[in-house]
Amino acid sequence: MSNIIAIVGRPNVGKSTLYNRLTESQRAIVDDYSGVTRDRHYGQGEWTNRTFTVIDTGGYVHGSEDVFEAAIREQVLIAIEEASVILFMVDVTTGITDLDDEVADLLRRSKKPVFVVVNKVDHALLQNDASIFYSFGLGEIYPLSSASGSGTGELLDEVVKHFEDIPEEEGQLPKYAIVGRPNVGKSSLINALIGKERNIVTDIAGTTRDSIRIHYNQYGHDFMLIDTAGLRRKAKVKENIEFYSVMRTIKAIEEADVILLMLDATEGIESQDINIFHLAEKNKKGVVILVNKWDLIDKNNKTSTVFEEEIRQKIAPFTDVPIVFISVIEKQRIFKTIEAAAKVYENKIKKIPTSKLNDVMLPIIENFPPPATKGKYIKVKYITQVSGRVPMFAFFCNLPQYVKEPYRRFVENKLRENFNFEGVPIQVFFRQK
C-alpha cells in the first residue's frame, strides 16, 4: 500500500512550512497570516530510503468562521480515513485553542498513528511550554521548528516505523489507473471498455464513491483497471470532492504500473492535470495521456497537432509520452487506450542486453563526447542497465562528477531514439569506472 503523511491542524500553525521541509521544495505559498493555502499541496518525500507522499491539508474557505471550521473538520476526517500517518500540528506560541481541542477530539477516536507536532519551538526555553500539549492524550509530542528544520529528523525516524512495506510482488497482472480531474469521463471510459454499466455515471463531478478495481480480460489483454474518481460518502462528512480526489489519485498512482491521465478537450490541460502528470513521473510510473470529448472540438487538419504540441510544452521536460484523442460517448479510439497502455507497460519492464546497449551507445558517445571541464576529458568505457522500478542505466566513466545535466538529457534522448521507452521515465547515472 502507499504511504501517505497528512499534515492537519488549524490555520497559521506552519503546516505549509513543514510540507516544504519534508518534500524539500518551496511549492506551498508561505506567509504569516491564516488561510494562505488555497490549494491542496502534495509531494514526494524520502527518509532513510523510505519514500512517502506528503499532503498539506491547509485550504482556504470563504465565509463565516463556522464554515471555515467545518471545512477543517472535513479535511481532518478525510485524512483520518485515507492517510497512513497523521501529523497534528500545533503552535507553541499560542498554546491550545478551542479549534485545536476539536481536532484532537477527532484524532483520539481514530485508529491511525497520530503524531503531535509542536511547531515554532525555536529555542530550549520553549521546550517546557510544549509540555502542555500532552494534555491531548495522544501520546508523545514532537517539538520542532519547521522553519529551521530542527527536530524534523527525530520526528521522521518515528514516523517511518509506522509505514507498511510495499512488497515487490512478481507475476501479478499489470495495473492501469485512470486518473484525472472530476467529470472528465473516467467512469464512462471504464463502462465503454467493459461493455456494461459497471459504475454509476452522471454529469455531476465526484459521482464515483469508491476506487473501483476491475479485472479486464478481453481481446488478448489481461490487466487490472482502476477507476480513481474516488469520492466516498460518509454519514458525518460533507462532500469535499477535490480533497477526496487528490487522496484517491495519489493512492492509485503509487499502486499502479501505468497511469492513464484523462483530460477534457473542451478545457485543455490545466494546472491540476500537470500536477498529476509530474506526480506520476516522480513515482516512476508509465504514462499515457487521453484527451476525451474530442468530438466536441471544431477541428481542421492541424487541430490535433497544435493541441498535442501545447500538452508537450506544459509537461516538459518529460515529453516522450503517447497522447490519444478519444471520445468515450462516440466510442472513438477507446480501445487504442488499452493498446497504448500495454505498450508503455512493456517499455517499463524492458531489459536491454548489455552487449547491444554498448554496441549502440558507445559509438554515439564517441562521436558526441561530454564537453571537457577544466581541461579534463570524460571517457565513457562501459554501459549497463541496472534493476529498478523504471529502466535505469549506469554509464561508467573516469570523471562522473563533471557530467552536466544537458549531457544527461542528450544521452537519455539517444536511449529513447534507439530503444523506444515511450511513456516511461528513465534514469541515467554516470559512475566511476
C-alpha positions as CSV (number, residue, x, y, z in Angstrom):
1,M,0.0,0.0,0.0
2,S,1.0,3.6,-0.5
3,N,2.5,5.5,2.5
4,I,0.8,8.9,2.9
5,I,1.5,11.5,5.6
6,A,-1.2,14.1,6.1
7,I,-0.5,17.3,8.0
8,V,-3.6,18.6,9.8
9,G,-4.3,21.4,12.2
10,R,-5.9,24.8,12.4
11,P,-4.7,27.7,10.2
12,N,-1.4,29.5,10.7
13,V,0.5,26.9,12.7
14,G,3.1,26.2,10.0
15,K,1.7,23.3,8.0
16,S,2.9,24.6,4.7
17,T,6.4,25.3,6.0
18,L,6.6,21.7,7.3
19,Y,5.3,20.4,4.0
20,N,8.1,22.3,2.2
21,R,10.6,20.9,4.7
22,L,9.5,17.3,4.2
23,T,9.3,17.5,0.4
24,E,12.5,19.7,0.2
25,S,10.5,22.1,-2.0
26,Q,9.1,25.6,-2.0
27,R,5.9,24.7,-3.8
28,A,3.5,25.8,-1.0
29,I,3.0,29.5,-0.5
30,V,4.0,30.5,3.0
31,D,3.2,33.8,4.7
32,D,2.4,34.8,8.3
33,Y,-1.4,35.0,8.2
34,S,-4.0,32.4,8.3
35,G,-5.6,30.7,5.3
36,V,-2.8,31.2,2.9
37,T,-3.0,27.7,1.4
38,R,-5.8,27.9,-1.2
39,D,-5.0,24.6,-2.9
40,R,-4.1,21.2,-1.6
41,H,-0.4,20.5,-1.9
42,Y,1.1,17.0,-2.3
43,G,4.6,15.9,-3.0
44,Q,7.2,13.2,-2.5
45,G,9.5,12.8,0.5
46,E,12.2,10.4,1.4
47,W,13.7,9.4,4.7
48,T,16.1,6.5,5.4
49,N,15.4,5.1,2.0
50,R,11.6,5.1,2.6
51,T,9.6,7.1,0.2
52,F,6.2,8.7,1.0
53,T,3.7,11.2,-0.1
54,V,3.1,14.4,2.0
55,I,-0.3,16.2,1.9
56,D,-0.7,19.7,3.3
57,T,-4.4,19.8,4.3
58,G,-4.5,23.5,4.5
59,G,-7.1,25.2,2.4
60,Y,-8.9,28.4,2.4
61,V,-12.7,28.7,2.6
62,H,-14.6,31.9,2.1
63,G,-17.4,32.6,4.5
64,S,-18.1,32.6,8.2
65,E,-16.0,31.1,10.9
66,D,-18.5,28.3,11.2
67,V,-17.9,27.4,7.5
68,F,-14.1,27.7,8.0
69,E,-14.1,25.3,11.0
70,A,-16.4,22.9,9.2
71,A,-14.0,22.7,6.3
72,I,-11.1,22.0,8.5
73,R,-13.1,19.3,10.2
74,E,-13.9,17.7,6.9
75,Q,-10.3,17.6,5.9
76,V,-9.3,16.0,9.2
77,L,-11.9,13.3,8.8
78,I,-10.8,12.6,5.2
79,A,-7.1,12.5,6.3
80,I,-8.0,10.0,9.1
81,E,-9.6,7.7,6.6
82,E,-7.0,7.9,3.8
83,A,-3.6,8.6,5.3
84,S,-1.1,6.2,6.7
85,V,0.2,8.6,9.4
86,I,-1.3,11.9,10.6
87,L,0.8,14.8,11.8
88,F,-1.3,17.0,14.1
89,M,0.4,20.4,14.1
90,V,0.0,23.0,16.9
91,D,1.8,26.2,17.8
92,V,3.7,26.5,21.0
93,T,3.5,30.3,21.0
94,T,-0.3,30.3,21.2
95,G,-0.9,27.3,23.3
96,I,-4.1,25.2,23.0
97,T,-7.1,26.8,21.3
98,D,-10.7,25.6,21.0
99,L,-10.1,24.5,17.4
100,D,-7.0,22.5,18.5
101,D,-9.2,20.7,21.1
102,E,-11.8,19.9,18.4
103,V,-9.2,18.4,16.0
104,A,-7.6,16.5,18.9
105,D,-11.0,15.0,19.8
106,L,-11.4,13.7,16.2
107,L,-8.0,12.2,16.2
108,R,-8.4,10.5,19.6
109,R,-11.3,8.5,18.0
110,S,-9.2,7.4,15.0
111,K,-7.2,4.2,14.8
112,K,-4.4,5.9,12.7
113,P,-1.0,6.7,14.1
114,V,-1.1,10.4,15.2
115,F,2.0,12.5,16.0
116,V,1.5,15.7,17.9
117,V,3.9,18.1,16.2
118,V,4.6,21.2,18.3
119,N,5.9,23.9,16.0
120,K,7.9,27.1,16.5
121,V,10.0,25.6,19.3
122,D,13.0,27.6,18.2
123,H,15.0,27.6,21.4
124,A,15.3,25.5,24.6
125,L,13.2,27.9,26.7
126,L,10.1,26.9,24.8
127,Q,10.6,23.1,25.4
128,N,8.8,23.4,28.8
129,D,5.9,25.4,27.2
130,A,5.5,22.5,24.7
131,S,4.6,20.0,27.5
132,I,1.1,21.5,27.7
133,F,0.2,19.5,24.6
134,Y,0.5,16.2,26.4
135,S,-3.0,17.1,27.7
136,F,-4.4,16.0,24.4
137,G,-3.9,12.4,25.4
138,L,-2.4,11.5,22.0
139,G,0.9,10.2,23.3
140,E,4.4,11.6,22.8
141,I,4.8,15.2,21.5
142,Y,7.5,16.2,18.9
143,P,8.8,19.8,19.4
144,L,10.4,21.2,16.3
145,S,10.9,24.3,14.2
146,S,9.6,23.7,10.7
147,A,11.3,27.0,9.6
148,S,14.8,25.9,10.7
149,G,14.3,22.1,10.4
150,S,15.4,21.3,13.9
151,G,13.6,18.3,15.3
152,T,12.2,17.1,12.0
153,G,14.8,14.2,11.8
154,E,13.7,12.8,15.1
155,L,10.0,13.1,14.0
156,L,10.6,11.2,10.7
157,D,12.6,8.5,12.5
158,E,9.5,7.6,14.4
159,V,7.0,8.2,11.5
160,V,8.7,5.7,9.1
161,K,8.3,3.0,11.7
162,H,4.6,3.1,11.0
163,F,4.8,2.7,7.2
164,E,3.7,-0.5,5.6
165,D,6.2,-2.4,3.5
166,I,5.3,-2.3,-0.2
167,P,6.0,-5.8,-1.4
168,E,7.7,-6.4,-4.8
169,E,5.0,-8.8,-6.0
170,E,6.1,-10.7,-9.1
171,G,3.8,-12.4,-11.5
172,Q,0.9,-10.1,-10.8
173,L,-1.3,-8.6,-13.5
174,P,-0.3,-5.1,-14.8
175,K,-2.3,-2.4,-13.1
176,Y,-3.6,0.6,-15.1
177,A,-5.1,3.5,-13.2
178,I,-7.4,6.0,-14.9
179,V,-6.8,9.4,-13.2
180,G,-7.8,13.0,-13.9
181,R,-9.9,15.8,-12.6
182,P,-13.5,15.2,-11.7
183,N,-16.0,14.9,-14.5
184,V,-13.6,14.3,-17.4
185,G,-15.2,10.9,-18.2
186,K,-13.1,8.3,-16.2
187,S,-16.0,6.1,-15.2
188,S,-17.6,6.4,-18.6
189,L,-14.4,5.1,-20.2
190,I,-14.4,2.0,-18.0
191,N,-18.1,1.3,-18.8
192,A,-17.3,1.6,-22.5
193,L,-14.3,-0.7,-22.3
194,I,-16.0,-3.4,-20.4
195,G,-19.3,-3.0,-22.3
196,K,-21.7,-2.5,-19.3
197,E,-22.7,0.0,-16.7
198,R,-20.3,-1.2,-14.0
199,N,-20.0,2.3,-12.5
200,I,-22.6,4.9,-11.7
201,V,-22.1,7.7,-14.3
202,T,-23.7,11.1,-14.2
203,D,-22.8,14.7,-15.2
204,I,-22.1,15.5,-11.5
205,A,-18.4,15.7,-10.6
206,G,-17.4,13.2,-8.0
207,T,-20.2,10.6,-8.6
208,T,-17.9,7.6,-8.0
209,R,-18.0,6.8,-4.3
210,D,-15.1,4.3,-4.2
211,S,-12.0,3.5,-6.2
212,I,-13.1,0.5,-8.3
213,R,-10.8,-2.3,-9.5
214,I,-11.9,-4.3,-12.4
215,H,-10.2,-7.4,-13.9
216,Y,-10.1,-6.8,-17.7
217,N,-9.5,-9.9,-19.8
218,Q,-10.7,-9.4,-23.3
219,Y,-9.2,-9.1,-26.9
220,G,-5.9,-10.6,-25.8
221,H,-5.4,-8.1,-22.9
222,D,-5.2,-9.1,-19.3
223,F,-4.8,-6.5,-16.6
224,M,-6.4,-4.7,-13.6
225,L,-8.2,-1.5,-14.4
226,I,-8.5,1.1,-11.6
227,D,-11.1,3.9,-11.6
228,T,-10.0,6.7,-9.3
229,A,-12.9,9.1,-9.4
230,G,-12.9,8.1,-5.8
231,L,-15.4,10.0,-3.7
232,R,-16.9,8.1,-0.8
233,R,-20.0,9.3,1.0
234,K,-19.7,9.3,4.8
235,A,-22.6,10.0,7.1
236,K,-20.8,12.7,9.1
237,V,-18.6,14.2,6.3
238,K,-19.8,16.8,3.9
239,E,-18.6,16.1,0.4
240,N,-15.2,17.6,-0.3
241,I,-14.7,16.4,-3.9
242,E,-11.3,18.0,-4.6
243,F,-9.6,16.6,-1.4
244,Y,-11.0,13.2,-1.8
245,S,-10.0,13.1,-5.5
246,V,-6.4,14.1,-4.6
247,M,-6.1,11.4,-1.9
248,R,-7.6,8.6,-4.1
249,T,-5.5,9.7,-7.1
250,I,-2.3,9.6,-5.0
251,K,-3.0,6.1,-3.8
252,A,-3.8,4.8,-7.3
253,I,-0.7,6.4,-8.8
254,E,1.5,4.8,-6.2
255,E,-0.1,1.3,-6.6
256,A,-0.4,1.3,-10.4
257,D,2.1,0.5,-13.2
258,V,0.7,2.7,-15.9
259,I,-1.2,5.9,-15.4
260,L,-3.9,6.9,-18.0
261,L,-4.2,10.6,-17.4
262,M,-7.5,11.8,-18.8
263,L,-8.0,15.4,-20.0
264,D,-11.1,17.3,-21.1
265,A,-10.6,18.5,-24.7
266,T,-13.0,21.4,-24.1
267,E,-10.9,22.7,-21.2
268,G,-7.4,21.8,-22.3
269,I,-4.6,20.8,-20.0
270,E,-4.9,22.6,-16.6
271,S,-2.5,23.0,-13.6
272,Q,-4.1,20.1,-11.8
273,D,-3.5,17.8,-14.8
274,I,0.1,18.9,-14.8
275,N,0.4,18.2,-11.1
276,I,-0.9,14.7,-11.6
277,F,1.4,14.1,-14.5
278,H,4.5,15.1,-12.6
279,L,3.4,13.1,-9.5
280,A,3.2,10.0,-11.8
281,E,6.6,10.8,-13.2
282,K,8.1,11.2,-9.7
283,N,6.6,7.9,-8.7
284,K,8.3,6.3,-11.7
285,K,5.1,5.3,-13.5
286,G,4.4,4.8,-17.1
287,V,2.0,7.5,-18.5
288,V,-0.5,7.7,-21.3
289,I,-2.4,10.9,-21.9
290,L,-6.0,10.6,-23.0
291,V,-7.8,13.7,-24.5
292,N,-11.5,12.9,-24.1
293,K,-14.5,14.7,-25.6
294,W,-12.6,15.2,-28.9
295,D,-15.9,15.0,-30.7
296,L,-16.9,18.4,-29.2
297,I,-14.0,20.2,-30.7
298,D,-14.2,22.1,-34.0
299,K,-11.3,20.7,-36.0
300,N,-9.2,21.2,-39.0
301,N,-6.2,19.3,-40.3
302,K,-3.9,20.9,-37.7
303,T,-6.0,20.9,-34.6
304,S,-4.7,17.7,-33.1
305,T,-1.1,18.7,-33.8
306,V,-1.5,22.1,-32.2
307,F,-3.2,20.5,-29.2
308,E,-0.5,17.9,-28.8
309,E,2.3,20.5,-29.0
310,E,0.6,22.5,-26.3
311,I,0.4,19.5,-24.0
312,R,4.1,18.6,-24.6
313,Q,5.2,22.1,-23.8
314,K,3.4,22.1,-20.5
315,I,4.6,18.6,-19.4
316,A,8.3,19.3,-20.3
317,P,10.9,18.0,-19.9
318,F,9.4,14.5,-19.9
319,T,7.6,14.8,-23.2
320,D,8.1,11.3,-24.7
321,V,4.5,10.3,-23.9
322,P,1.8,8.8,-26.1
323,I,-1.3,11.1,-26.5
324,V,-4.5,9.6,-27.6
325,F,-7.5,11.7,-28.7
326,I,-10.7,9.9,-27.8
327,S,-14.5,10.3,-27.5
328,V,-16.0,8.0,-24.9
329,I,-19.5,8.9,-25.9
330,E,-18.9,8.2,-29.5
331,K,-16.6,5.2,-28.7
332,Q,-13.8,6.7,-30.8
333,R,-10.4,5.2,-30.3
334,I,-11.2,3.9,-26.8
335,F,-9.5,0.5,-27.4
336,K,-6.4,2.4,-28.6
337,T,-6.1,3.5,-25.0
338,I,-5.5,-0.1,-23.9
339,E,-3.1,-0.8,-26.7
340,A,-1.1,2.3,-25.7
341,A,-1.1,1.4,-22.0
342,A,0.1,-2.2,-22.9
343,K,3.0,-0.8,-25.0
344,V,4.0,1.6,-22.2
345,Y,4.0,-1.3,-19.7
346,E,6.2,-3.3,-22.0
347,N,8.6,-0.4,-22.3
348,K,8.6,0.0,-18.5
349,I,9.8,-3.6,-17.9
350,K,12.0,-3.8,-20.9
351,K,15.6,-5.1,-20.4
352,I,18.3,-4.2,-23.0
353,P,21.1,-6.7,-23.3
354,T,24.4,-5.2,-22.2
355,S,26.2,-6.1,-25.4
356,K,23.5,-4.3,-27.5
357,L,23.5,-1.3,-25.2
358,N,27.3,-0.9,-25.6
359,D,27.2,-1.5,-29.4
360,V,24.6,1.2,-29.9
361,M,25.5,3.8,-27.3
362,L,29.3,3.8,-27.2
363,P,29.7,5.0,-30.9
364,I,27.2,7.7,-30.2
365,I,29.2,8.9,-27.2
366,E,32.5,8.7,-29.0
367,N,31.1,10.9,-31.8
368,F,29.5,13.3,-29.3
369,P,31.5,13.1,-26.1
370,P,30.8,15.1,-23.0
371,P,32.4,18.6,-23.1
372,A,35.7,18.9,-21.3
373,T,35.7,20.5,-17.9
374,K,38.8,22.3,-16.5
375,G,40.8,20.8,-19.4
376,K,39.8,17.3,-18.4
377,Y,38.1,14.9,-20.8
378,I,35.4,12.5,-19.8
379,K,35.7,9.0,-21.3
380,V,32.8,6.6,-21.0
381,K,34.0,3.0,-21.1
382,Y,31.0,0.8,-20.3
383,I,27.2,0.9,-20.1
384,T,24.8,-1.4,-18.4
385,Q,21.1,-1.4,-17.3
386,V,20.5,-1.8,-13.6
387,S,17.4,-3.1,-11.9
388,G,14.8,-0.6,-10.8
389,R,11.1,0.3,-11.0
390,V,11.8,2.0,-14.3
391,P,14.6,1.5,-16.9
392,M,17.9,2.7,-15.2
393,F,21.2,2.9,-17.0
394,A,24.7,3.2,-15.5
395,F,27.4,4.8,-17.6
396,F,30.9,4.1,-16.2
397,C,33.5,6.7,-16.8
398,N,36.6,8.3,-15.4
399,L,35.2,11.6,-14.2
400,P,31.4,11.3,-13.5
401,Q,31.4,14.4,-11.3
402,Y,32.0,16.6,-14.4
403,V,29.0,15.3,-16.4
404,K,26.4,18.1,-16.6
405,E,22.6,17.9,-16.9
406,P,22.4,18.9,-20.6
407,Y,24.6,15.9,-21.5
408,R,22.5,13.6,-19.3
409,R,19.5,14.8,-21.3
410,F,21.3,14.1,-24.6
411,V,22.1,10.6,-23.5
412,E,18.5,10.0,-22.4
413,N,17.2,11.2,-25.7
414,K,19.6,8.9,-27.6
415,L,18.4,5.9,-25.5
416,R,14.8,6.8,-26.3
417,E,15.6,7.1,-30.0
418,N,17.3,3.8,-30.2
419,F,15.3,1.6,-27.8
420,N,11.8,3.1,-27.6
421,F,10.9,4.0,-24.0
422,E,7.8,6.0,-24.9
423,G,5.7,6.8,-21.9
424,V,8.3,5.7,-19.4
425,P,10.6,7.9,-17.2
426,I,14.1,6.6,-17.4
427,Q,17.1,7.3,-15.2
428,V,20.7,7.8,-16.3
429,F,23.6,7.6,-13.9
430,F,27.3,8.3,-14.5
431,R,29.5,6.3,-12.2
432,Q,33.2,5.9,-11.5
433,K,34.6,3.1,-13.7
